[in-house]
Amino acid sequence: MTSKELLYVQDAISRESFMENCSCKTSSQLKDITLSSYVKELENKHTELFNKFFNLL
């Protein structure tokens, strides 16, 4: 893997980690059950993407 590709993967991992944390915090604060459930799904999707990028390393 080139250094440029490695930087891209590191950036993607950081972004997915940030989005996962934001989704987790947001879903726990929402009162609307439907919206909270949707944001929880987003959290799971970002966790999945994080793991995929991490496995590239």
Beta strands, then each sheet from edge to edge (+ up, - down):
end
